[in-house]
Amino acid sequence: MDYAKKLSSFLCKNHKKKYCLIVGNATTAIYLALISNKNVKYVGIPNNSCIHLPIAIKLANCVPIFLDIDKNNYGVSINHLKKVKIDCLINVHSYGKPSKIELIKKECLRRKIYLIEDCAVAQGVIYKNNPLGSFGDASILSFGKGKIIDAGFGGALLTDNLQVIEMLKGIKKKLKILNNNSIRKINLINNLHTNLYNKHYLYDKKVNISEFKKKIKNNSKHFLLNISPNQIKIIYNKCKKIKKYISLRKKNYQKLKNSILELKKIGIKIRNLNNGEIPWRLNIFFNSKKKRNLVMIKLLSLNINVSSWYSGLDFFFHKDLKLKNSKFHTDRILNLWVNENYNSLYKKKILNVLNSL
């Protein structure tokens, strides 16, 4: 059975695109999308997003431009977008919440900005009767750890341009197949960033950003990966269960949200889940950085899965640009798991910590 063909057909249908290229991870998909357009040099990204975005941009010999985020949907701020000179925008639908993609697309069309739609944590989301992933010139999917479809690896590039796919097929063939060694190298960078992040934001300690940049430079080549037929088969079998995964996340989100709200704790805000949205995490916003940090430190000490992603990328890859909405987001957010790892014991531990405030 040709699982690559079946998976490509499934993804194209779900995201209203004609062609698909399956690769080792979403970082590779972003890299390929960037090098497919020779006019791209300056690439705008929302400041609060995954570190793999600037890594892919640098691998493509492009320059990341860090944009402030929208206060309400955490995607790119349209006001900031209108002020910067870029050739390309990677528009991230953060936490499974759609950005203002129709307005963003209009601005990109007006200025001839190449639009890459990043749906890494938003697979299955419907926005104004169209699936996310159908708006960009190219679209990016991820099947990595914690994603809506979690195979632990894999990514895809979607486009309506057959010439782009044919060109990238040759480049893809030259990439190494995803293996345990490449996973270890990638985890090294991810874990280093997490450690630096916690030291800086949670414990107010000085961190060596230059050493972080050096390790990225020395190890980033390991992020570019092809994928084996067996790995594609695993992803395809996961994709067939997407409705089950979506339903489970929504159910867990609502149960956890209701339980937290019943505590009636002042200074906690949980965003609403609108029609068509799919929760990647349950996002809590605290009324102070201090309170957020106290809760997060306590939860981490109990080995509870929790995060405060995503902090500002500017601090780690450029310099602190003092972006207002980005800073608020960085200082106040806390994310709780609602995927298959969620259970009643997980909920109980979280409620106990929150109740101790």
Secondary structure by P-SEA (a helix, b strand, c coil): caaaaaaaaaaaaaacccbbbbcccaaaaaaaaaaccccccbbbccccccaaaaaaaaaacbbbbbbbbbcccccccaaaaacccccccccccccccccaaaaaaaaaaaaccbbbbbcccccccccccccccccccbbbbbcccccccccccccccccccaaaaaaaaaaaaacccccaaaaaaaaaaaaaaaaaaaacccccccccaaaaaaaaaaccccccccccaaaaaaaaaaaaaaaaaaaaaaaaaaaaaaaaaaaccccbbbbbbccccccccbbbbcccaaaaaaaaaaaaaacccccccccccccccccccccaaaaaaaabbbbbbccccccaaaaaaaaaaaaac
